[in-house]
Amino acid sequence: MALTPAVLCLNRAGEATAHRIAKLLDAPVHGRESRVDVADFFFANALDHARTLFAAGTPVIGVCASGILIRAVAPLLANKTMEPPVLSVSDNGAVVVPLLGGHRGANRLAVKIAEGLQSVAAVTTAGDVALGVALDEPPAGWGLANPEAAKGVMAQLLSGAGVTIDGEADWLSGLPKGSDLTISAGITPSDADLQFHPQRLTLGVGCARNCPPEELAELVDKTLADVGLAKGAIHSLNTLELKADEPAMIDLAKALDVPMRVFTAAELEAETPRLATPSDVVFAEVGCHGVSEAAALAQGGAEAVLEVTKRKTANATCAIAIAPAPLTELRGRSRGKLSIIGIGPGQHSWRTPEASKLVQEAEELVGYGLYIDLLGPLAYGKTRSDFPLGGEEDRCRYALEQAAQGKTVALICSGDAGIYAMGALVFELLDRASDEMGVSDAAHRVEVVSTPGVSALQGAAARAGAPLGHDFCAISLSDLLTPREDIVKRLHAAAKGDFVIAFYNPVSMRRRTLLAEARDILLQHRPADTPVMLASSLGRPEEHVRYRKLSELEVDEVDMLTVVLVGSSHTKLAQLGEGPRMYTPRGYARKIDGDLA
């Protein structure tokens, strides 16, 4: 999914230019609070805001000095092949400078913006300036089979070499002609110095349930080799929606590095008049007269024709259709994806880059409204479905069913989604049978991924020092979902085991007794002066951290936003450096003493 850029405006002098760019690109304007009058989204700190967007993979266009953007993203620079475009534009719009991601869209954006503003695009990448084309960034609908060779070829062309082009590719017509180098541009394999393929081929596949992945892959490889077609010319892998979760197909799409698209039986049945090998047997089984041929044709469109009719093995089939021109759009729908995301306590600096990227990729955000609000600019412009506290099962079920429609959905949780959050409930719903209040068959076929977040116990421990330096456990004191007797049993076990304990959900408006009971149980097994940390609203402006002795722990100073960390009998609270530090020794002193003995 192509990501919409964010146009950053830092002052009123650049406001008119920012809105002209936003209109040109159909993008939102992000404005600096108190310094910009009109914007779609306001931010407080330019460096933090640009850094957050960049970490999530959002193209950033700043109407500001280049240095501001450079300082913002510099700490995150690592891999130029993965970084989003970053551009700066002068307040008056006279100059557009692609700073990063020149061959990942920044140069194209710069030219488009400059043309719209009637200004200058300061493109500095050598290939674009001298050759008029970036050989490592072919246009939409084209693939580069050997990208590792592009740099060397461009260097030779810049040094005066000439090239012979085998095939039709108007976008390469401006390269200097000669016999020093060869470039191929066709749907067949080549040994040219640089090999481009127009993505005109659509691959249709079908298979029996749990077909061995190697069987399907070998069938496709052999088919391509037999007819002399290049993998790089394949636009997509296509099949029946009932096969959306078939491991062999998922693996093959990844291996080919192409999108996997699925079609309903009715959509494939509509292609029956164009099939070379329609089958009544297939129709009886899945509701259409062919899968592989029909799927290839459905993706290729009305002008596509079968290049390779159905080929099969014991468990798999494949067919290939060819379109008259490179394909730049996708028909059908995706398998659907649900990302279970822990955003930490809320502040962007504690949110992992992977979590931010998954949020940015999502079409729809699902979660408790406050957690979605904490995403700030990453939530802007996205469909969001807010659920109240207490609607956890409805929330997870809804997210799965939305993904089942082919959408990319993000389920937003605070902390880590797999720790007292929605992760377990999603998998529980998937594990239930449909007649046991599970989810639809389509929901079982979606891709589900989880990404870690900074949990409350990690955040509290970091603020304290290192209280989790030795064995620890976490116990929820909420008896809404866990029987009270089970909680008490676990309290006694943790107390006897001398674990450092993180208490989640320590109290609520109605639950006021279990924390006091937990304190009294622990006092039977560890000293009265055992340090306790109370950490509220971690990572947020209202964060509040304080320390108590176990015997002095009072329920009334704890609320549902507080994590309670109780030390073991070995945990220390010491005045170190700027303040108290709580830590639990691992035993290194004994190890050192033993080594020296």
MARSEPA-738348 format. One line per 4 residues: number of its first residue (from 1); for each residue z negated, y, x of C-alpha. Coordinates in steps of 0.001 Angstrom, whole numbers, plus 500000, padded with zeros to 6 digits. Layout:
NUM> Z:Y:X | ...
END
This chain:
1> 500000:500000:500000 | 501050:503380:501450 | 498044:505680:501800 | 498139:509230:500458
5> 497325:511840:503125 | 494413:514235:502797 | 495219:517900:503426 | 492208:519575:505028
9> 491766:523333:504644 | 489017:525054:506614 | 489362:528684:505545 | 491021:531038:503094
13> 493641:532063:505644 | 495198:528609:505429 | 494577:527978:501745 | 498067:528906:500525
17> 499674:526730:503209 | 497404:523797:502373 | 498372:523907:498708 | 502074:524122:499552
21> 501761:520998:501715 | 499741:519207:499039 | 502402:519934:496419 | 505144:518785:498785
25> 503402:515446:499462 | 501627:515026:496114 | 498372:514885:498067 | 494884:516299:497456
29> 493466:519370:499193 | 490044:518908:500799 | 488400:522309:501281 | 485485:523521:503354
33> 482558:524509:501163 | 482058:528286:500758 | 485156:529009:502867 | 487872:527796:500490
37> 488212:528870:496877 | 490343:526110:495312 | 490425:522449:496358 | 490421:518991:494836
41> 487450:517960:496954 | 484957:519997:498988 | 483215:518995:502231 | 480419:520523:504278
45> 481280:519598:507880 | 484878:519526:509126 | 484285:517190:512073 | 482347:514635:510023
49> 484838:514796:507174 | 487928:514323:509338 | 486204:511496:511214 | 485314:509707:507968
53> 488878:509894:506674 | 490351:508772:509997 | 487973:505794:510262 | 489120:504662:506820
57> 492768:504828:507835 | 493635:507917:505800 | 496431:510116:507197 | 494884:513513:507976
61> 496785:516797:507808 | 494560:519640:508937 | 495514:523259:508307 | 493513:524308:511319
65> 493476:524411:515096 | 494550:521174:516767 | 491365:521087:518824 | 489181:520663:515741
69> 490967:517466:514752 | 491047:516211:518337 | 487286:516624:518698 | 486738:514981:515319
73> 488651:511758:515945 | 488303:511416:519729 | 485244:509108:519542 | 487202:506685:517340
77> 490399:506370:519371 | 490999:502791:520465 | 494339:501280:519432 | 497378:503460:518789
81> 499071:500703:516812 | 496280:500794:514216 | 495441:504501:513962 | 496607:506617:511007
85> 498701:509777:511439 | 496884:512990:512317 | 498705:516327:512105 | 497658:519938:512531
89> 499385:522853:510828 | 498854:526515:511671 | 497267:528641:508960 | 500553:530418:508309
93> 502495:527138:508252 | 504761:528199:511104 | 504070:525148:513292 | 503455:521497:512393
97> 502079:519337:515220 | 501867:515518:514975 | 498831:514737:517145 | 498429:510984:516622
101> 500437:508206:515052 | 503810:509702:515861 | 505497:506337:515377 | 503219:505379:512490
105> 504480:508086:510177 | 503189:511316:511742 | 506588:512393:513035 | 508233:511761:509681
109> 505467:513664:507917 | 505798:516538:510376 | 509547:516845:509776 | 509101:516649:505995
113> 506369:519301:506006 | 508335:521569:508334 | 511424:521314:506144 | 509367:522145:503067
117> 507671:525110:504744 | 510846:526173:506572 | 508948:526017:509843 | 508969:524060:513110
121> 507884:520445:513678 | 506572:520204:517237 | 507549:516561:517748 | 506952:515574:521366
125> 507511:511806:521494 | 510341:511142:523917 | 512414:508837:521736 | 512481:511202:518792
129> 513288:514230:520943 | 515975:512752:523187 | 517370:509905:521072 | 516772:511144:517556
133> 515153:507842:516599 | 511988:505880:517363 | 513052:502344:518212 | 509552:500969:517712
137> 509425:502350:514150 | 512479:501170:512212 | 513034:502686:508758 | 511805:501075:505557
141> 513624:497831:504833 | 514097:496939:508497 | 512041:494748:510823 | 511844:494616:514611
145> 511707:491040:515910 | 510613:491889:519458 | 508528:495094:519350 | 507190:494439:522848
149> 510676:495205:524202 | 511057:498597:522495 | 509244:500619:525142 | 511393:499233:527965
153> 514640:499755:526065 | 513731:503351:525204 | 512855:504003:528851 | 516249:502739:529988
157> 518078:504807:527368 | 516167:507913:528428 | 517207:507171:532001 | 520899:507233:531082
161> 521706:503679:530024 | 524123:502996:527170 | 523888:500449:524380 | 526190:498175:522396
165> 525160:497635:518779 | 526024:494359:517086 | 525816:494854:513320 | 525627:497619:510733
169> 522787:500118:511115 | 523665:503762:510490 | 520267:504916:511696 | 521128:503658:515202
173> 524514:505386:515359 | 523268:508305:517457 | 522257:506174:520450 | 524318:506599:523645
177> 527101:504007:523816 | 527576:501686:526755 | 527258:498134:528003 | 523907:498301:529786
181> 521902:497145:526776 | 522493:495312:523501 | 520907:495843:520104 | 521486:493461:517193
185> 521181:494494:513563 | 521724:491525:511269 | 520095:488691:509343 | 520762:486059:512010
189> 518717:485328:515159 | 519853:487033:518357 | 519130:487208:522067 | 519919:490944:522269
193> 517612:493236:524234 | 516328:494641:520939 | 516617:492745:517666 | 516455:494528:514303
197> 516778:492689:510995 | 517611:494229:507606 | 515097:492704:505218 | 517600:491418:502672
201> 516252:487879:502281 | 513708:486855:499652 | 511996:483513:500167 | 511032:481503:497090
205> 508608:478607:497476 | 506925:475991:495321 | 504603:473134:496141 | 502286:470515:494768
209> 498602:471345:494616 | 497000:471221:498079 | 500303:470658:499818 | 499671:470329:503569
213> 500359:473789:505061 | 502366:472302:507917 | 504710:470569:505449 | 505697:473814:503737
217> 505950:475699:507037 | 508157:473013:508576 | 510414:472999:505510 | 510952:476748:505730
221> 511455:476682:509517 | 514019:473882:509265 | 515841:475597:506407 | 516140:478848:508337
225> 517324:477018:511444 | 519865:474922:509537 | 521566:477952:507982 | 521088:480328:510913
229> 518850:482952:509299 | 516168:485006:511071 | 512530:485073:509973 | 512521:488817:510567
233> 515048:489313:507767 | 512629:487899:505174 | 511328:490610:502880 | 508664:488607:501012
237> 507362:485189:500004 | 507548:484614:496235 | 506230:482003:493836 | 504748:481224:490418
241> 501428:482948:489626 | 499749:479549:489120 | 500221:479011:492865 | 498635:482296:493931
245> 495708:480517:495604 | 497716:477729:497225 | 496541:477551:500876 | 499944:476441:502173
249> 501635:479514:500704 | 498900:481907:501796 | 499080:480579:505348 | 502871:480780:505399
253> 502907:484412:504211 | 500451:485299:506974 | 502499:483437:509572 | 505680:485221:508493
257> 503779:488536:508202 | 505301:489272:504797 | 503731:490081:501429 | 503140:487269:498985
261> 504237:488086:495434 | 503765:486083:492250 | 505581:485991:488918 | 504671:484672:485484
265> 506401:481586:484125 | 508183:483804:481592 | 509520:486054:484359 | 510847:483068:486278
269> 512277:481474:483138 | 514369:484627:482636 | 516216:483728:485861 | 517314:480314:484527
273> 520999:481281:483984 | 521266:482079:487697 | 519625:478887:488976 | 521645:476318:490886
277> 519264:473444:490140 | 517383:474034:486856 | 514973:471247:485964 | 513592:470180:482606
281> 510849:468305:484465 | 509665:471513:486127 | 509830:473314:482781 | 507617:470672:481181
285> 505052:471073:483961 | 504853:474861:484477 | 506899:476550:481761 | 510010:477565:483709
289> 513112:475672:484828 | 512645:476419:488511 | 510124:477993:490866 | 511578:478502:494337
293> 515095:479579:493281 | 513819:481667:490375 | 511144:483397:492445 | 513623:484288:495191
297> 516061:485739:492644 | 513349:487568:490684 | 512282:489396:493816 | 515802:490068:495030
301> 516866:491757:491812 | 519932:491647:489590 | 522415:491916:492463 | 520835:489216:494603
305> 522481:485806:494900 | 521225:482473:496169 | 521950:482155:499873 | 520178:478788:500124
309> 519658:476644:497037 | 516503:474594:496577 | 515500:472347:499442 | 512533:470045:499154
313> 510167:467597:500760 | 507676:465298:499089 | 505328:468186:498227 | 507227:471445:498758
317> 510376:473341:497835 | 512016:476508:499136 | 515080:478629:498386 | 516443:481897:499763
321> 518209:484732:497942 | 520046:487601:499612 | 520279:491200:498408 | 523248:493463:499191
325> 521055:496036:500989 | 517642:496116:502706 | 514806:495873:500187 | 512169:498607:500256
329> 510207:497850:497089 | 508248:494869:495784 | 508683:493220:492400 | 506192:490903:490763
333> 502561:491429:491644 | 500195:490612:494429 | 497749:487758:494356 | 494982:490261:493693
337> 492107:491053:496008 | 488416:491710:495535 | 486550:493241:498455 | 482761:492944:498241
341> 481601:495945:500220 | 478187:496954:501471 | 478257:500667:502303 | 474838:500753:503937
345> 472362:503355:502725 | 475153:505805:501922 | 475721:508084:504889 | 479179:507699:506404
349> 477925:507180:509963 | 476149:503976:508891 | 479194:502643:507058 | 481319:500240:509072
353> 484984:501121:509748 | 486009:497875:508060 | 484110:498838:504912 | 485745:502277:504890
357> 489176:500741:505375 | 488703:498307:502487 | 487550:501155:500256 | 490612:503173:501203
361> 492944:500256:500445 | 491433:499670:497003 | 493150:500815:493836 | 489957:500603:491794
365> 486286:501032:492688 | 483669:499143:490682 | 479932:499602:490984 | 476787:501501:490113
369> 477888:505126:489772 | 475496:506489:492416 | 476842:504096:495048 | 480433:505130:494347
373> 479387:508792:494537 | 477986:508144:498022 | 481505:507328:499238 | 482359:511018:498979
377> 486008:511692:499893 | 486926:508010:500031 | 486421:507739:496276 | 488533:510760:495412
381> 491635:510062:493368 | 490867:506379:492810 | 490285:504667:489490 | 486565:504050:489231
385> 484580:501939:486811 | 480910:502876:486794 | 478297:500408:485585 | 474602:501099:484950
389> 471721:499429:486698 | 471074:496123:485002 | 474734:495426:484286 | 475250:493330:487380
393> 476961:490314:485811 | 479255:492490:483707 | 480087:494469:486835 | 481062:491433:488895
397> 482955:489772:486076 | 484930:492951:485431 | 485793:493332:489132 | 487082:489747:489327
401> 489179:490072:486179 | 490707:493351:487360 | 491664:491696:490634 | 493145:488835:488603
405> 495707:491321:487274 | 497058:491736:490795 | 494992:494804:491677 | 493148:495520:494905
409> 489562:496086:493795 | 486459:497121:495730 | 483012:496137:494458 | 480683:498765:495913
413> 477095:497865:496833 | 474465:499661:498831 | 473080:498064:501978 | 474700:494710:502664
417> 476461:493214:499648 | 475289:489734:500596 | 471572:490636:500733 | 469970:490982:497284
421> 473253:492375:495980 | 476468:491444:494222 | 477989:489056:496762 | 476089:485984:495601
425> 476786:486742:491940 | 480544:486985:492527 | 480606:483550:494107 | 478301:482151:491438
429> 480744:483302:488743 | 483621:481712:490628 | 481651:478492:490968 | 480936:478209:487253
433> 483253:476335:484941 | 485123:478536:482477 | 483154:477013:479589 | 479887:477920:481356
437> 480380:481683:481212 | 482565:481650:484306 | 485697:483732:484807 | 489346:483196:483926
441> 491627:480812:485779 | 493525:483835:487116 | 490293:485243:488577 | 489807:482009:490519
445> 493113:482655:492300 | 492320:486105:493721 | 491555:486734:497370 | 487866:487518:497878
449> 486582:489076:501086 | 483139:490288:502098 | 482311:492899:504694 | 478859:493494:506190
453> 476833:496634:505701 | 473690:498069:507210 | 470900:496531:505137 | 467711:498321:504190
457> 465673:496120:506513 | 468000:496930:509427 | 467871:500642:508701 | 464094:500595:508423
461> 463732:498567:511609 | 465968:500965:513531 | 463948:503944:512374 | 460696:502207:513302
465> 461728:500904:516706 | 462024:497118:516840 | 459663:495475:514321 | 462153:492632:513821
469> 462052:491718:517500 | 460721:488274:516642 | 460899:485925:513642 | 461071:487693:510309
473> 461936:487106:506665 | 462765:489098:503538 | 461127:488611:500149 | 462019:490328:496896
477> 458995:491136:494762 | 461057:491432:491587 | 460242:488714:489088 | 463133:489662:486785
481> 465344:486976:488296 | 462864:484907:490320 | 459836:483205:488692 | 456598:484852:489719
485> 455129:481546:490909 | 458052:481108:493332 | 457442:484573:494783 | 453749:483842:495279
489> 454587:480500:496932 | 456905:482274:499379 | 454276:484927:500100 | 451761:482272:501095
493> 454328:480484:503272 | 455407:483661:505060 | 451796:484692:505567 | 450867:481328:507076
497> 453999:481375:509234 | 453052:484828:510598 | 456505:486262:509931 | 457268:489948:509977
501> 458157:490536:506302 | 460550:492978:504681 | 459677:493478:501018 | 462605:494422:498785
505> 462118:495705:495216 | 458400:496157:495903 | 457597:497912:492608 | 459199:499388:489509
509> 457914:501354:486530 | 456666:498118:484954 | 456059:495889:487979 | 452964:497209:489791
513> 450867:494175:490707 | 452842:491895:493035 | 452784:494266:496009 | 448993:494482:495844
517> 448810:490706:495511 | 451115:490320:498506 | 448880:492631:500556 | 445798:490605:499686
521> 447518:487310:500549 | 448638:488667:503922 | 445165:489968:504725 | 443953:486370:504602
525> 446135:485539:507604 | 446567:488688:509734 | 444386:491594:510902 | 443490:494486:508624
529> 445067:496939:511086 | 448467:495153:511026 | 451044:497968:510973 | 453073:498546:507830
533> 456117:500785:507573 | 457135:502442:504312 | 460738:503679:504412 | 462250:505493:501442
537> 465863:506658:500870 | 466922:505553:504330 | 469927:507329:505784 | 469923:510034:503121
541> 468756:513661:503349 | 465538:512805:501473 | 464621:509991:503891 | 460845:509561:504230
545> 459159:507242:506750 | 455421:506705:507161 | 453052:504077:508604 | 449909:502513:507233
549> 447444:499787:508125 | 447840:496680:505981 | 444347:497116:504517 | 445221:500705:503501
553> 448530:499927:501768 | 448470:501530:498325 | 450883:500607:495566 | 451072:504153:494196
557> 452846:505530:497275 | 455662:502985:496984 | 458640:503231:494632 | 461802:501211:493986
561> 463681:503098:496733 | 461135:502053:499355 | 461428:499178:501810 | 458075:497845:502988
565> 458011:496287:506467 | 454801:494412:507261 | 454252:493396:510858 | 453086:490012:512084
569> 449794:489535:513896 | 451652:490414:517119 | 453385:493597:515904 | 452333:496818:517637
573> 452338:500452:516539 | 452273:502664:519605 | 452707:506369:520312 | 455802:506358:522478
577> 458067:509276:523276 | 458561:511514:520245 | 456388:509579:517840 | 455078:506230:516646
581> 457134:503160:517442 | 456612:499843:515690 | 457745:496748:517567 | 457145:493010:517695
585> 457116:491509:521217 | 459470:488580:521729 | 457348:487046:524475 | 459137:488299:527566
589> 455848:489199:529242 | 454763:485553:529143 | 458174:484477:530436 | 457953:486912:533345
593> 454386:485875:534149 | 455485:482259:534145 | 458407:482985:536458 | 456146:484807:538887
597> 453422:482150:538871
END
